[in-house]
Amino acid sequence: MEKRPSQLVLIQPPLPANERHKKVLPLGLGYLASYLRKNIPDASVAILDAQVRNLNLEETLEEASAMGGPGTYWGISYWTAQAPFAAELSRRLKDRFHECTIIHGGVHTTIYPEEALENADFAVLHEGEITMLELLRCLSAGGRLSQVNGIAFRENGEVVKTAPQPFIEDLDSLPFPAWDLMEMQRYDTPLHVVGGNRVPIVGSRGCPYNCVYCGSPFMWGRRARWRSPESVLDEMEEIIKRYGIPQFHFWDDNLMLNRPYVVGLCEGICRRGLEVRWTGLTRASHITANADLVPLLARAGCIGLEIGIESANPDTFKEIRKQESLQDSLEVARLHKENGMYPLFTYMAFNPGETISGYYRQARFIDKIHEGLPMPDYWVHHFPFSLYIGQMCTAHPGTQLFEDAPNLGECLAESWEDYHHHRINFVPNSLLEDVPVRNVRRPRDLDLSLALWALHDCFWSDFCASVPEKNQAQTLARFEEAVPRFWRLANGRRTLREIVERMAQQCNLSRKEALQFGAFICLIFGQLGIIGSRRETDDVHPLTVVRREQIPPRFIKRYRNPFLSHLEKRLGPRLTGLIEVWLPREEA
C-alpha cells in the first residue's frame, strides 16, 4: 500500500544549557518546512520547537503525539549536545507509533549517521531541502532508496550511504522560512547594544576558511554560496510587514566576504527606505580590506559587526589557525567608532596556547577596543564591566580540534550533552603547565564574590532552571571552598596541573570538577591581574573592575583563609574569630 507523505512534524530538541542566553530560532527547519510545502502541496507540515518552550522529554513526547500519529513522518534536527535527547525521543515515538517513520538531520547526524540510524529510519546528510524532498517522494512512490542522494539507511543490517547530494547553487530558489509554523513572539532575544526583538536571516551558506574549532568546513565544504541582495531585501520587508520587527541578525558565517553582495544589500536598504537595524558576524580583515564601505554600512542601519577576536595571544592564533591580527581588530574598532557604530566581538577561553597572563592581556585588549565608549544597556556579553568570559573552547565533533584536542590538552566532555560552549570541556596543556604567581597577598572579598557570580552566569548547564536550587547551591559552595585552597597551593612553584591534583584531594572534588574550577579561577583572577604566569608577570597588575553594589547580594562573600576554616572546624567560630582579628587584611 502506498504511503503518502501527508503529515510531517519537524522537531528541534530542547537545549537546557541555552535557556538563559538566547532562544535559537530553528531557521534550518523553517527553510525545510517551506520548501516541502512548496513542492508537496498536499502535505501537512508542522514544527515543534521544544527548545524555545523549554520542554522536557515527557512534555515533548506529549506535544509531538498531539501533532501526529502512526503514519507521521518525524524529522528531528539536532546539534551534538541534543543528540541523546533526539535518540530517546525517537525510541519513545517508535514505541508509541510503531508504523511511523523517523528521519534525523543536522550537523551531528551528518557526522555520525551510523549512530543516528540506531534510532532513526533514515539520516539526511548535509544540506537538507532537496534530499528530504527526494526521500519523501521515494517513500511515497515505493522507489529505490539507493537513488536518493545524500541519505543513509540500514539494509540487511548494514548501513548504506548514498552518493552526496550536490549543494543548492541557486539559494534564491528557496522560499522564505515558514515563520507561521513557529511561535515568533517567543524568540525575544534583544538585539545587541540597542535592545528590541531581532529576527535571524541568512544571506549565504558556507565559509572558505578552516578555523580548527568550527564545524562549517565539514558541513558546507569550505565554499560560500550567496543569495541575491534583492532576495534578502524582500525577506526583510516581508518580516517587517508580518511581524513589525525591523531588526535583524545575519547568521552568515562571514558577512563581509562578498563585497558586491554587501554593497547591493546596503544600497538596497537605503533605496527602499527601510528603517532597519542589524548586525552580523565577519572577520576583522574583511572589514579593514573594505574600510571604505563602513560609512555605507552605518547609513544602512548596521549597529556594528561582530568579529571573532578569540584570543589576544599570537601563539593561540597559530594553534587555532585564525589567520587574523590584533591590529586588524583595533582598526575595526576605530572604523566603528568613527562611523557611530559599536564594535562587537566574540572571543573564547581555554584555547590551545593560552596562559594565565594571556587572559590579562586579552581583557586589556578588549578594554582598548571599548575605549571612549559607554557600556550599552543591552550588552552582548555577560558583565557590564571589564570582565570577559565569552565562550569556552569546545572540541566539537566534525572539527579539526576534535581530532587534535587529546594531544593539546585534557578533554573533559564525558557525554554528548557536554558539548556546549558554555561549560569547560577542554583545558589546554599550555594552561595546565603554566605556573600561577600571586600579585596580591590574598584575594580581596570582591574578587571571591565576582568569581562566584561569574561561575553562576557562565556555567549555564550547572545553573539552568532544570537543575534544582539545592544542587546549584552545592556547586557554588564547592567552588567557594576551592578558591582559597587554590590560592594556598598557588605558591609560584606548582603548575596548574599540580594544583588541580591537590585541590581534588583536599576539597573532595572529582578531578574533572577540580580541573574546571582551577581553569576558571585562572581565567577570572588572571583577567583581574591578581595572579599571572611565572614567566610573564611584568605587565600584569591587580585591578578592581567592580563595585560592591554591582554584585547581586547572594554572591557577596568574605574570603576565608583555608587555615582559618580548618581552625573553625576544630575550635569553633568564636575562638577562630578572635584569631582572625589579629590577621592583617587586604583592602578591596
C-alpha positions as CSV (number, residue, x, y, z in Angstrom):
1,M,0.0,0.0,0.0
2,E,1.4,3.4,-1.0
3,K,2.3,5.6,2.0
4,R,1.6,9.3,1.3
5,P,3.8,11.9,3.0
6,S,0.6,13.6,4.2
7,Q,1.9,14.5,7.7
8,L,5.4,15.7,8.6
9,V,6.3,17.0,12.1
10,L,9.8,18.7,12.3
11,I,11.3,18.9,15.8
12,Q,14.0,21.0,17.4
13,P,15.0,19.3,20.7
14,P,15.5,21.4,23.9
15,L,18.9,22.7,24.9
16,P,18.6,23.4,28.7
17,A,22.1,25.0,28.9
18,N,21.0,27.7,26.4
19,E,17.7,28.7,28.2
20,R,19.4,31.6,30.0
21,H,21.0,33.0,26.9
22,K,19.2,33.1,23.7
23,K,16.3,31.3,22.1
24,V,17.6,29.9,18.8
25,L,15.0,30.1,16.1
26,P,15.3,26.8,14.1
27,L,16.0,28.6,10.8
28,G,17.0,25.3,9.1
29,L,13.7,23.7,9.9
30,G,11.9,26.8,8.8
31,Y,13.6,26.6,5.4
32,L,12.9,22.8,5.2
33,A,9.2,23.2,6.0
34,S,8.6,26.0,3.5
35,Y,10.5,24.0,0.7
36,L,8.4,20.9,1.4
37,R,5.2,22.8,1.5
38,K,6.0,24.4,-1.8
39,N,6.9,21.1,-3.5
40,I,4.4,18.8,-1.8
41,P,1.3,21.0,-1.7
42,D,-1.0,18.3,-0.2
43,A,1.4,17.6,2.8
44,S,0.7,18.8,6.3
45,V,3.9,20.2,7.8
46,A,4.3,21.4,11.4
47,I,7.3,22.5,13.6
48,L,7.6,21.7,17.3
49,D,10.4,23.8,18.9
50,A,11.0,22.1,22.3
51,Q,13.9,24.4,22.9
52,V,12.1,27.7,22.9
53,R,9.4,26.3,25.2
54,N,11.9,24.5,27.5
55,L,10.1,21.2,27.2
56,N,11.4,18.1,28.9
57,L,11.3,14.7,27.3
58,E,7.8,13.8,28.6
59,E,6.4,17.2,27.6
60,T,8.0,17.0,24.1
61,L,6.6,13.5,23.6
62,E,3.1,14.5,24.5
63,E,3.2,17.7,22.4
64,A,4.5,15.7,19.4
65,S,1.9,13.0,19.9
66,A,-0.8,15.6,19.7
67,M,0.6,16.8,16.4
68,G,1.0,13.4,14.7
69,G,0.3,9.7,14.8
70,P,1.2,6.2,13.3
71,G,1.5,7.5,9.8
72,T,3.5,10.6,10.6
73,Y,7.0,11.3,9.3
74,W,9.0,12.8,12.2
75,G,12.0,14.9,11.3
76,I,14.4,15.7,14.1
77,S,17.4,18.0,13.5
78,Y,19.9,18.5,16.3
79,W,23.4,19.6,17.5
80,T,25.7,17.2,19.3
81,A,24.6,18.4,22.7
82,Q,21.0,17.5,21.8
83,A,21.8,14.0,20.3
84,P,20.9,11.9,23.4
85,F,17.6,13.6,23.7
86,A,16.9,13.1,20.0
87,A,17.7,9.4,20.4
88,E,15.5,8.9,23.4
89,L,12.6,10.8,21.8
90,S,12.9,8.7,18.7
91,R,12.7,5.5,20.7
92,R,9.7,6.7,22.6
93,L,7.9,7.8,19.4
94,K,8.6,4.3,17.9
95,D,7.2,2.7,21.0
96,R,4.1,4.7,20.7
97,F,3.6,4.8,17.0
98,H,5.1,1.6,15.5
99,E,4.4,2.5,11.9
100,C,5.8,6.0,12.0
101,T,8.9,7.0,10.1
102,I,11.7,8.8,11.9
103,I,14.3,10.9,10.0
104,H,17.3,12.5,11.6
105,G,19.2,15.5,10.2
106,G,21.5,18.3,11.2
107,V,25.2,18.5,11.9
108,H,25.6,15.6,14.4
109,T,23.6,13.3,12.1
110,T,25.9,14.3,9.2
111,I,29.0,13.4,11.3
112,Y,27.6,10.2,12.8
113,P,24.9,8.7,10.5
114,E,25.6,5.2,12.0
115,E,24.7,6.5,15.4
116,A,21.6,8.3,14.2
117,L,20.4,5.1,12.5
118,E,20.3,3.3,15.8
119,N,17.1,5.1,16.5
120,A,16.0,6.6,13.1
121,D,14.9,5.0,9.9
122,F,16.8,7.5,7.8
123,A,19.6,10.1,8.1
124,V,19.7,13.2,5.9
125,L,23.2,14.4,5.5
126,H,24.5,18.0,5.0
127,E,22.0,20.3,3.3
128,G,18.5,19.0,3.8
129,E,15.9,20.6,1.5
130,I,16.4,18.7,-1.8
131,T,17.4,15.5,-0.1
132,M,14.3,15.5,2.2
133,L,12.0,16.1,-0.7
134,E,13.5,13.3,-2.8
135,L,13.4,10.9,0.2
136,L,9.7,11.6,0.9
137,R,8.8,11.3,-2.8
138,C,10.7,8.0,-2.9
139,L,8.9,6.6,0.1
140,S,5.6,7.8,-1.3
141,A,6.1,6.1,-4.6
142,G,7.9,3.0,-3.3
143,G,11.1,3.8,-5.2
144,R,14.6,2.7,-4.7
145,L,16.3,4.4,-1.8
146,S,19.7,3.9,-3.4
147,Q,18.7,6.5,-6.0
148,V,18.2,9.2,-3.3
149,N,21.4,11.2,-2.9
150,G,22.6,12.4,0.5
151,I,21.0,9.9,2.8
152,A,22.0,6.9,5.0
153,F,19.8,4.0,5.9
154,R,20.0,0.3,7.0
155,E,19.7,-2.5,4.6
156,N,20.0,-6.1,5.7
157,G,21.6,-4.9,8.9
158,E,24.3,-2.8,7.2
159,V,24.4,1.0,7.0
160,V,24.2,2.2,3.4
161,K,25.3,5.8,2.5
162,T,24.2,7.0,-0.9
163,A,26.1,9.4,-3.2
164,P,26.4,13.0,-1.8
165,Q,23.7,15.4,-2.7
166,P,25.0,18.4,-4.7
167,F,24.7,21.7,-2.8
168,I,22.0,24.1,-3.9
169,E,23.6,26.6,-6.2
170,D,20.6,29.0,-6.6
171,L,19.7,29.9,-3.0
172,D,17.1,32.3,-4.3
173,S,15.1,29.3,-5.3
174,L,14.4,28.5,-1.7
175,P,11.2,30.1,-0.3
176,F,11.4,32.2,2.8
177,P,11.3,30.2,6.1
178,A,7.9,29.0,7.3
179,W,7.7,31.6,10.1
180,D,4.0,30.9,10.5
181,L,4.9,27.4,11.9
182,M,7.0,28.9,14.7
183,E,5.8,31.0,17.7
184,M,7.7,34.1,16.6
185,Q,6.8,36.0,19.8
186,R,8.8,33.6,21.9
187,Y,12.1,34.4,20.1
188,D,12.6,37.6,22.1
189,T,16.4,37.8,22.4
190,P,17.3,41.5,22.2
191,L,19.5,42.9,19.5
192,H,23.0,43.7,20.7
193,V,23.5,47.2,22.1
194,V,20.1,48.7,21.2
195,G,17.7,46.1,22.5
196,G,14.3,45.1,21.0
197,N,13.4,41.8,19.2
198,R,15.6,40.6,16.3
199,V,14.9,38.1,13.6
200,P,17.7,35.9,12.2
201,I,18.3,36.0,8.5
202,V,20.9,34.2,6.3
203,G,22.2,35.6,3.0
204,S,24.8,32.8,2.4
205,R,25.8,29.3,3.3
206,G,29.4,28.2,3.9
207,C,32.8,29.7,4.5
208,P,36.2,29.1,2.8
209,Y,38.2,29.3,6.0
210,N,39.4,26.4,8.1
211,C,39.4,27.5,11.8
212,V,40.1,24.4,13.8
213,Y,37.1,24.9,16.2
214,C,34.5,25.5,13.5
215,G,32.2,22.8,12.0
216,S,31.3,24.9,8.9
217,P,34.1,23.3,6.7
218,F,32.7,19.8,7.4
219,M,29.0,20.8,6.9
220,W,29.3,23.1,3.9
221,G,32.6,22.0,2.2
222,R,34.6,25.3,2.6
223,R,32.7,27.0,-0.1
224,A,30.3,30.0,0.2
225,R,27.1,30.4,-1.8
226,W,25.1,33.6,-1.8
227,R,21.6,34.7,-2.3
228,S,21.0,37.9,-4.3
229,P,20.7,41.1,-2.3
230,E,17.2,41.6,-3.7
231,S,16.0,38.3,-2.3
232,V,17.3,39.2,1.2
233,L,15.7,42.7,1.0
234,D,12.4,41.1,0.0
235,E,12.6,38.8,3.0
236,M,13.4,41.7,5.4
237,E,10.4,43.6,4.0
238,E,8.2,40.6,4.5
239,I,9.3,40.2,8.1
240,I,8.6,43.8,8.8
241,K,5.2,43.6,7.2
242,R,4.1,40.4,9.0
243,Y,5.6,40.9,12.4
244,G,6.6,44.5,12.7
245,I,10.2,43.7,13.6
246,P,12.7,45.9,11.8
247,Q,15.8,44.4,13.4
248,F,17.9,41.6,12.1
249,H,20.8,39.4,13.0
250,F,22.7,37.9,9.9
251,W,23.7,34.4,10.7
252,D,26.1,34.1,7.8
253,D,29.5,32.6,8.6
254,N,31.2,35.6,7.1
255,L,29.0,38.5,6.0
256,M,31.8,40.7,4.5
257,L,33.3,38.0,2.4
258,N,31.4,39.1,-0.7
259,R,31.8,42.9,-1.4
260,P,29.3,43.2,-4.3
261,Y,26.7,41.4,-2.1
262,V,27.3,43.8,0.8
263,V,27.1,46.9,-1.4
264,G,23.9,45.6,-3.0
265,L,22.3,44.9,0.4
266,C,23.2,48.2,1.9
267,E,22.3,50.3,-1.1
268,G,19.1,48.4,-1.4
269,I,18.2,49.1,2.2
270,C,18.7,52.8,1.6
271,R,17.0,52.8,-1.8
272,R,13.9,51.1,-0.4
273,G,13.8,53.4,2.6
274,L,13.9,50.5,5.1
275,E,14.4,51.8,8.6
276,V,16.2,48.8,10.0
277,R,18.9,48.0,12.5
278,W,21.1,44.9,12.1
279,T,24.3,43.1,12.9
280,G,26.2,40.1,11.6
281,L,29.4,38.1,12.0
282,T,32.5,38.6,9.9
283,R,36.3,38.6,10.1
284,A,38.3,41.7,11.1
285,S,40.5,41.5,8.0
286,H,37.5,41.7,5.7
287,I,36.3,44.9,7.3
288,T,39.7,46.5,7.1
289,A,40.0,45.4,3.4
290,N,36.7,47.1,2.7
291,A,37.1,50.1,5.1
292,D,35.5,52.4,2.5
293,L,32.2,50.5,2.9
294,V,31.9,51.2,6.7
295,P,30.1,54.6,6.2
296,L,27.6,52.8,3.9
297,L,27.1,50.1,6.5
298,A,26.2,52.7,9.1
299,R,23.8,54.5,6.7
300,A,22.1,51.2,6.0
301,G,21.4,50.6,9.7
302,C,24.3,48.4,10.8
303,I,24.8,48.9,14.6
304,G,28.1,47.1,14.4
305,L,29.6,43.9,13.1
306,E,30.7,41.0,15.3
307,I,34.3,39.9,14.8
308,G,35.9,36.8,16.2
309,I,38.8,38.0,18.4
310,E,39.0,34.6,20.2
311,S,42.4,35.5,21.9
312,A,44.9,38.2,22.4
313,N,47.8,35.7,22.2
314,P,49.5,35.4,18.8
315,D,50.6,31.8,19.7
316,T,46.9,30.9,20.2
317,F,46.1,32.3,16.7
318,K,48.6,29.9,15.2
319,E,47.1,27.0,17.1
320,I,43.6,27.7,16.1
321,R,44.5,28.8,12.5
322,K,42.7,32.1,12.9
323,Q,44.8,33.9,10.4
324,E,43.9,37.3,11.8
325,S,45.9,40.0,13.5
326,L,45.2,42.0,16.7
327,Q,46.0,45.2,14.7
328,D,43.1,44.4,12.4
329,S,40.7,44.2,15.4
330,L,41.9,47.6,16.7
331,E,41.4,49.1,13.2
332,V,37.9,47.7,13.1
333,A,37.1,49.3,16.4
334,R,38.4,52.6,15.2
335,L,36.3,52.4,12.0
336,H,33.2,51.5,14.0
337,K,33.6,54.4,16.4
338,E,34.2,57.0,13.7
339,N,31.0,56.0,12.0
340,G,28.7,55.9,15.0
341,M,28.7,52.1,15.3
342,Y,29.6,49.9,18.3
343,P,32.5,47.4,17.9
344,L,31.1,43.9,18.7
345,F,33.2,40.8,19.0
346,T,33.2,37.2,20.1
347,Y,36.0,35.5,22.0
348,M,36.9,32.2,23.7
349,A,38.6,30.9,26.7
350,F,40.8,27.8,27.1
351,N,42.1,27.8,23.5
352,P,45.3,25.8,22.8
353,G,48.3,28.1,23.6
354,E,46.7,30.2,26.3
355,T,48.3,31.2,29.6
356,I,47.2,33.0,32.8
357,S,48.9,36.3,31.9
358,G,47.4,35.9,28.4
359,Y,43.9,36.3,30.0
360,Y,45.0,39.6,31.5
361,R,46.3,40.8,28.1
362,Q,43.0,39.7,26.4
363,A,40.9,41.7,28.9
364,R,43.1,44.8,28.5
365,F,42.9,44.4,24.7
366,I,39.1,44.3,24.8
367,D,39.2,47.4,27.1
368,K,41.2,49.1,24.4
369,I,38.5,48.2,21.8
370,H,35.9,49.8,24.1
371,E,37.9,52.8,25.0
372,G,35.8,56.0,24.9
373,L,32.5,54.2,24.6
374,P,29.7,53.9,27.2
375,M,28.7,50.4,28.3
376,P,25.5,49.7,26.4
377,D,22.3,48.7,28.1
378,Y,22.0,45.5,26.0
379,W,25.5,44.1,26.2
380,V,26.4,41.1,24.0
381,H,28.5,39.6,26.8
382,H,27.9,38.7,30.5
383,F,29.0,41.6,32.6
384,P,28.6,45.4,32.4
385,F,32.3,46.0,33.3
386,S,35.8,44.8,32.4
387,L,35.4,41.1,32.9
388,Y,35.1,39.0,29.7
389,I,34.2,35.3,29.7
390,G,32.9,34.6,26.2
391,Q,32.6,31.1,25.0
392,M,34.6,28.1,26.3
393,C,36.7,26.4,23.7
394,T,35.0,23.1,22.9
395,A,36.4,20.4,20.6
396,H,33.1,19.8,18.7
397,P,32.8,16.7,16.6
398,G,33.5,17.4,12.9
399,T,36.2,19.9,13.6
400,Q,40.0,19.6,13.4
401,L,40.2,20.5,17.0
402,F,38.2,17.4,17.9
403,E,41.0,15.3,16.3
404,D,43.8,17.3,17.8
405,A,42.5,18.0,21.3
406,P,43.7,14.8,23.1
407,N,47.3,15.8,22.2
408,L,46.8,19.5,23.0
409,G,45.3,19.3,26.5
410,E,42.7,17.5,28.7
411,C,39.3,16.7,27.2
412,L,36.6,16.8,29.9
413,A,33.5,16.0,27.9
414,E,32.0,12.7,29.1
415,S,28.9,12.5,27.0
416,W,27.4,14.3,24.0
417,E,25.4,16.6,26.3
418,D,28.6,18.1,27.5
419,Y,29.4,19.5,24.0
420,H,28.1,23.0,24.6
421,H,30.4,26.1,24.6
422,H,29.3,27.3,28.0
423,R,30.9,24.6,30.0
424,I,34.6,23.9,30.3
425,N,35.1,20.8,28.1
426,F,38.8,21.3,27.3
427,V,41.8,22.7,29.2
428,P,45.0,23.2,27.1
429,N,48.4,21.9,28.1
430,S,49.7,25.5,27.8
431,L,47.5,26.5,30.8
432,L,47.9,23.3,32.7
433,E,51.7,23.6,32.6
434,D,51.6,27.3,33.5
435,V,52.7,28.3,37.0
436,P,50.4,30.9,38.7
437,V,52.1,33.6,40.6
438,R,50.2,35.8,43.2
439,N,50.3,39.5,42.7
440,V,48.4,40.2,46.0
441,R,48.9,38.6,49.4
442,R,45.4,37.1,49.2
443,P,42.2,37.6,47.2
444,R,40.1,40.6,48.1
445,D,36.5,39.9,49.2
446,L,35.2,41.3,46.0
447,D,37.4,39.0,44.0
448,L,35.8,36.0,45.5
449,S,32.3,37.4,45.1
450,L,33.0,38.3,41.5
451,A,34.3,34.8,40.8
452,L,31.2,33.2,42.3
453,W,28.9,35.5,40.2
454,A,30.9,34.7,37.1
455,L,30.7,30.9,37.7
456,H,26.9,31.2,38.1
457,D,26.5,33.3,35.0
458,C,28.8,31.3,32.8
459,F,28.4,27.6,33.7
460,W,24.9,27.5,32.1
461,S,24.3,23.8,32.3
462,D,25.0,23.8,36.1
463,F,22.8,26.7,36.8
464,C,19.8,26.4,34.5
465,A,16.2,26.1,35.6
466,S,16.2,22.3,35.2
467,V,18.9,22.0,37.9
468,P,17.4,22.0,41.4
469,E,18.3,25.0,43.6
470,K,19.9,22.7,46.1
471,N,22.3,21.4,43.5
472,Q,23.1,24.9,42.3
473,A,23.9,26.0,45.9
474,Q,26.1,22.9,46.4
475,T,28.1,23.7,43.3
476,L,28.6,27.3,44.4
477,A,29.7,26.1,47.9
478,R,32.3,23.7,46.4
479,F,33.7,26.5,44.3
480,E,33.8,28.8,47.2
481,E,35.8,26.3,49.1
482,A,38.1,25.6,46.1
483,V,39.1,29.3,45.7
484,P,41.1,29.7,48.9
485,R,42.5,26.2,48.5
486,F,43.7,27.2,45.0
487,W,45.3,30.3,46.4
488,R,47.1,28.5,49.1
489,L,48.5,26.0,46.6
490,A,49.5,28.6,44.1
491,N,52.9,29.3,45.7
492,G,54.7,30.2,42.5
493,R,56.3,26.7,42.2
494,R,53.4,24.5,41.3
495,T,51.9,24.2,37.8
496,L,48.1,24.4,37.4
497,R,48.1,20.7,36.8
498,E,49.8,20.0,40.1
499,I,47.4,22.4,41.9
500,V,44.4,20.7,40.4
501,E,45.5,17.3,41.6
502,R,45.8,18.6,45.2
503,M,42.6,20.5,45.0
504,A,40.7,17.4,44.0
505,Q,42.1,15.5,47.1
506,Q,41.8,18.3,49.6
507,C,38.4,19.7,48.6
508,N,36.9,16.3,47.9
509,L,36.2,17.2,44.3
510,S,36.2,15.0,41.3
511,R,39.3,15.5,39.1
512,K,37.0,16.9,36.3
513,E,35.4,19.5,38.6
514,A,38.8,20.4,40.1
515,L,40.1,21.0,36.5
516,Q,37.1,23.1,35.6
517,F,37.3,25.1,38.8
518,G,41.1,25.6,38.6
519,A,40.9,26.7,35.0
520,F,38.1,29.1,35.7
521,I,39.9,30.6,38.7
522,C,42.9,31.2,36.4
523,L,40.6,33.0,33.8
524,I,38.9,35.3,36.4
525,F,41.9,36.0,38.6
526,G,44.1,36.3,35.6
527,Q,41.9,38.9,34.0
528,L,41.8,40.8,37.3
529,G,45.6,40.7,37.4
530,I,45.8,39.2,40.9
531,I,47.7,36.2,39.5
532,G,49.9,36.0,36.5
533,S,52.2,33.5,34.8
534,R,55.6,32.9,36.4
535,R,57.4,33.6,33.1
536,E,55.5,36.7,32.1
537,T,54.4,38.9,35.1
538,D,56.0,42.3,34.1
539,D,52.9,43.8,32.6
540,V,50.3,42.3,34.9
541,H,48.9,44.5,37.7
542,P,45.9,44.0,40.1
543,L,42.7,45.7,39.0
544,T,39.4,46.5,40.6
545,V,36.8,46.3,37.9
546,V,33.6,46.0,40.0
547,R,32.0,47.9,42.9
548,R,30.3,46.0,45.7
549,E,26.9,47.4,44.9
550,Q,27.1,46.0,41.3
551,I,27.3,42.4,42.7
552,P,24.0,40.6,43.4
553,P,23.7,40.1,47.2
554,R,23.6,36.3,47.0
555,F,27.2,36.3,45.8
556,I,28.6,38.7,48.3
557,K,31.1,36.6,50.3
558,R,34.1,37.1,52.6
559,Y,37.3,35.5,51.7
560,R,38.3,32.9,54.3
561,N,41.9,31.6,54.7
562,P,41.9,27.8,54.4
563,F,43.8,27.7,57.7
564,L,41.0,29.6,59.5
565,S,38.4,27.3,58.0
566,H,40.4,24.4,59.3
567,L,40.6,26.0,62.8
568,E,36.9,26.8,62.8
569,K,36.1,23.1,62.5
570,R,38.4,22.3,65.5
571,L,38.0,25.4,67.7
572,G,34.6,26.8,66.7
573,P,33.7,30.1,65.1
574,R,34.1,32.3,68.2
575,L,37.7,31.3,69.0
576,T,38.6,31.4,65.3
577,G,37.1,34.8,65.1
578,L,39.4,36.1,67.8
579,I,42.4,34.8,66.0
580,E,41.2,36.3,62.7
581,V,41.0,39.8,64.2
582,W,44.8,39.8,64.6
583,L,45.5,38.8,61.0
584,P,46.1,41.7,58.6
585,R,43.5,42.1,55.9
586,E,44.0,43.4,52.3
587,E,41.5,46.0,51.3
588,A,39.4,45.6,48.2
